[in-house]
Amino acid sequence: MNAAATPPAPGQAPQRVVVGISGASGAVYGVRLLQALRTCPGVESHLVVSDTGWRTLRHEMHLEPDAVRTLAHVAHDADNVGASIASGSFQCAGMVIAPCSMRTLAAVAHGLADSLLTRAADVMLKERRRLVLLAREAPLHLGHLRNMVSVTEMGAIVCPPVPAFYLHPRSVDDIVDHTVARTLDLLGLAHGLGGRWQGLGAGH
């Protein structure tokens, strides 16, 4: 366990969440999710990053592996398919792949389990646990759409990081936080990120 991350309260069983970062653009979503999970009481985060995910983290955020690993309670090597999160006996609340590349989506849709990232996702599906995929690509061809249908039929939630302009975001951080907040909602975790829609007033 990395000392920089806040552990669950003493005597409290941790609510584990697996965070995967693949090579699609939008590495900031995975990083911000890890930061948000550190503020959720009793949550233990487990991180796995693909090789292309590390490349995108360096390019988009100028972050080296050590800086990202310290955001999680436990960091796993994507080549270590014998890690704890590769087994259904590893109890956890769910997994998020943020961002989820079309290559990773395809691997999950077809049950390839060819890395720890995709194996952990496959475990979520077979154990009927929550799997949230922040699919990041545009435009989409028919193969992408069919893979999204496939993972949805298996129980995953495809949640593209789409900006919510009705909340009047003032910065990129606001846009990112909204997506991360919705992701935490899907995991059933309490958080203080972003505003919530309160409905239009009578004058609108």
C-alpha angles and dihedrals in degrees: 000000000000114000093220094065121081110245125217116273115282113272093015120116107238121244100224124213124185116215119197124190117196130183102272120114112271103068087155090075092062093045093048091047091054090050091050093048089057088064094050109098115240095008123132115196124209117197131203123173127189121229091254089045090062089049092053092046089055094045100043102031105018089234125149121212096259092056091053097042092056089063091067131064090227128016122199131198112244090224093056102091088169093067121122095257090059091073130077088220088070102096117218141149095239148293136262126197105203111204104012114200122212089247091056091044090053092049091051093045091054097039095240096151088188096152136023089262095057093035091056089050090050089052090055090055097045092047091047093240128147114280118181120190118196092202110201120194139101136227101022126217125207093266091057091049093047091051090051090052090048096053090044091054088052091054106266123130117231106209112174113200096251118170117242103217093177086077090059099234114207099195145017087259090060090052093048093046091053092056092045090049091053089048092053088049089055089053091049093241123145115236143159099226123129133339126287127229110264097181130254119297123240091263095061 
